[in-house]
Amino acid sequence: MPAVTQQAASRGAARGSLLGIEGLSVAEITKLLQLARKMNPRPLLRGKKVLLLFYEASTRTRASFEIAAKALGATTTLVLSSGSSIEKGESLLDTAYTLRAVGADVMVVRHPNAGAPHLMASHLDIPVINAGDGMHEHPTQALLDAYTILRHKKKLAGLQIAIIGDIYHSRVARSAIHLLSKFGAKVVLCGPQELLPELATTLAPGLHISRSCEDAVRGAD
């Protein structure tokens, strides 16, 4: 599991938590990407129990975490909000405490409310991985995007990258913007005003907005 991040430490989260990209340094992100490059399926997590707690529907993220955990030797248990005590009104923290008590070693959480994984991480003594929290962040998706880009490009610095669509509501876009900007990529955001307000340029330094898809992709790497 990744080393403790500055962001996690500042909130009292357990070693190994991954809660967002915004609070990570370039060095921390680089270390994670380098670790991913070296990683091969082997039983590093044998005997560990990875708990997938999903309050929202998911296909790609959920399957990716399950496959990755099993490839590293862990067992996985999926808990959905539907059909569980969550449906009866059990609180987020009560659910977290219960799942920790029955043996979870790592908790992967997707939740519709921004900050939910951070709250859990500050109350648990095991790593919490943010699999998407509201409109806030989706850090593992941004790391995967960066990893994929680096398989085809030597570096992120200096690349021109266009992100097109509903930027305002997208936690994936928000995490990608934080990561790419930290590494010196030129990020161009494109979308209509209602999906991409001018305020979006405050997410990270050096962001540019285009209202034309043709202009946004012109010169993009």
Order of alpha helices (4+ residues) and beta strands (2+ residues): alpha-alpha-beta-alpha-beta-alpha-beta-alpha-beta-alpha-beta-alpha-beta-beta-alpha
